């Protein structure tokens, strides 16, 4: 029989199941794709770096930085895929932070290329980097707001569950 108490208990159980859920299939596919692309990119960069022993120092530094960036994205994707608790948009905040940091590194490198060479391609790379940095910052701010809203909602629901 669906009395108000039974319906409320059923709703509370439903909320608990939702809160304990894992990644959606869409998010899981996205993280698997990120993992595969980042691993492939990192493998290519590492293989180029390791098979060309006489590269200029700047090129070796660039390959090293790209390898670290790829490794960070692989680690992030693995973490997101293996997390066994609700992420509450924390994954988006971490991804946004990584994007801002790595895009800032790109902008710094492009700025260095502009200063050293003054080539048109360096200016194009700098302009592209600034646009990408703006997008990364916007995504980080949006993700932070979403995380804060979900955390507040979670506290509300937990409070409601405690008071019964």
C-alpha positions as CSV (number, residue, x, y, z in Angstrom):
1,X,0.0,0.0,0.0
2,X,1.3,3.5,-0.9
3,X,0.9,5.4,2.2
4,X,2.6,8.8,2.5
5,X,5.2,7.2,4.8
6,X,5.9,4.4,2.3
7,X,6.2,6.8,-0.6
8,X,8.6,9.0,1.4
9,X,10.7,6.0,2.3
10,X,10.7,4.9,-1.4
11,X,11.8,8.4,-2.5
12,X,14.5,8.5,0.1
13,X,15.8,5.1,-1.1
14,X,15.7,6.4,-4.7
15,X,17.8,9.4,-3.7
16,X,20.3,7.3,-1.8
17,X,20.7,5.0,-4.9
18,X,21.2,8.1,-7.1
19,X,23.8,9.5,-4.8
20,X,25.7,6.2,-4.8
21,X,25.6,5.9,-8.6
22,X,28.7,5.7,-10.8
23,X,29.5,7.6,-14.0
24,X,26.8,7.8,-16.7
25,X,27.4,5.9,-19.9
26,X,28.0,9.2,-21.7
27,X,30.7,10.2,-19.1
28,X,32.2,6.8,-19.2
29,X,32.5,6.9,-23.0
30,X,34.0,10.3,-22.8
31,X,36.6,9.3,-20.3
32,X,37.5,6.1,-22.2
33,X,37.9,8.3,-25.3
34,X,40.1,10.7,-23.4
35,X,42.2,7.8,-22.0
36,X,42.7,6.3,-25.5
37,X,43.6,9.6,-27.2
38,X,45.9,10.8,-24.4
39,X,47.6,7.4,-24.3
40,X,48.1,7.3,-28.0
41,X,49.4,10.9,-28.2
42,X,51.8,10.3,-25.3
43,X,53.0,7.1,-26.9
44,X,53.7,8.9,-30.2
45,X,55.5,11.8,-28.5
46,X,57.6,9.4,-26.4
47,X,58.5,7.2,-29.3
48,X,59.6,10.3,-31.4
49,X,61.6,11.6,-28.4
50,X,63.3,8.4,-27.6
51,X,64.2,7.4,-31.2
52,X,65.7,10.8,-32.1
53,X,68.8,11.2,-29.9
54,X,70.2,14.3,-31.5
55,X,67.3,16.7,-31.1
56,X,67.9,20.4,-30.1
57,X,67.4,21.1,-26.4
58,X,64.2,23.2,-27.1
59,X,62.7,20.2,-28.9
60,X,63.6,17.8,-26.2
61,X,62.1,20.1,-23.6
62,X,58.9,20.4,-25.6
63,X,58.6,16.7,-26.0
64,X,59.2,16.3,-22.3
65,X,56.4,18.8,-21.4
66,X,54.0,17.1,-23.9
67,X,54.8,13.7,-22.4
68,X,54.0,15.0,-18.9
69,X,50.8,16.6,-20.1
70,X,49.7,13.4,-21.8
71,X,50.6,11.4,-18.7
72,X,48.5,13.8,-16.6
73,X,45.5,13.4,-18.9
74,X,45.9,9.6,-18.8
75,X,46.1,9.6,-15.0
76,X,43.0,11.8,-14.7
77,X,41.0,9.6,-17.1
78,X,42.0,6.5,-15.1
79,X,41.1,8.2,-11.8
80,X,37.6,9.3,-13.2
81,X,36.9,5.8,-14.5
82,X,38.0,4.0,-11.4
83,X,36.3,6.3,-8.8
84,X,33.7,4.3,-7.0
85,X,31.9,7.2,-5.5
86,X,29.8,10.0,-6.9
87,X,32.1,12.7,-8.3
88,X,29.6,15.6,-8.0
89,X,31.3,17.5,-10.8
90,X,34.6,17.3,-9.1
91,X,36.0,15.6,-12.2
92,X,35.0,18.7,-14.3
93,X,36.8,21.0,-11.9
94,X,39.9,18.9,-12.0
95,X,39.7,18.7,-15.8
96,X,39.2,22.5,-16.0
97,X,42.2,23.1,-13.8
98,X,44.4,20.8,-15.9
99,X,43.2,22.6,-19.1
100,X,43.9,26.0,-17.6
101,X,47.4,25.0,-16.5
102,X,48.3,23.2,-19.7
103,X,47.0,25.9,-21.9
104,X,48.9,28.5,-19.9
105,X,52.1,26.5,-20.6
106,X,51.2,26.6,-24.3
107,X,50.6,30.3,-24.2
108,X,53.9,30.8,-22.4
109,X,55.7,28.8,-25.0
110,X,54.0,30.6,-27.8
111,X,54.9,34.0,-26.2
112,X,58.5,32.8,-26.0
113,X,58.4,31.9,-29.7
114,X,57.0,35.4,-30.5
115,X,59.8,37.0,-28.5
116,X,62.6,34.9,-29.9
117,X,61.5,34.6,-33.6
118,X,58.8,37.2,-34.2
119,X,57.5,34.8,-36.9
120,X,53.9,35.1,-38.1
121,X,53.3,31.4,-37.1
122,X,54.3,32.2,-33.6
123,X,51.8,35.1,-33.4
124,X,49.1,32.7,-34.8
125,X,50.0,30.2,-32.1
126,X,49.9,32.8,-29.4
127,X,46.5,34.1,-30.6
128,X,45.1,30.5,-30.7
129,X,46.5,29.8,-27.3
130,X,44.9,32.9,-25.8
131,X,41.5,31.9,-27.2
132,X,42.0,28.3,-25.9
133,X,43.0,29.7,-22.5
134,X,39.8,31.9,-22.4
135,X,37.7,28.8,-23.1
136,X,39.6,26.8,-20.5
137,X,39.0,29.5,-17.8
138,X,35.3,29.7,-18.8
139,X,35.0,25.9,-18.5
140,X,36.8,25.9,-15.1
141,X,34.5,28.7,-13.7
142,X,31.4,26.8,-15.0
143,X,32.6,23.5,-13.5
144,X,33.3,25.2,-10.2
145,X,29.9,26.7,-10.0
146,X,28.3,23.4,-10.9
147,X,30.3,21.6,-8.3
148,X,29.4,24.2,-5.6
149,X,25.7,23.9,-6.5
150,X,25.8,20.0,-6.4
151,X,27.7,20.1,-3.1
152,X,25.1,22.5,-1.6
153,X,22.2,20.2,-2.9
154,X,23.9,17.2,-1.4
155,X,24.2,18.9,2.0
156,X,20.5,19.8,1.8
157,X,19.5,16.2,0.9
158,X,21.7,14.7,3.7
159,X,20.2,17.2,6.1
160,X,16.7,16.1,5.0
161,X,17.6,12.5,5.4
162,X,18.9,13.0,8.9
163,X,15.8,14.9,10.0
164,X,13.7,12.2,8.4
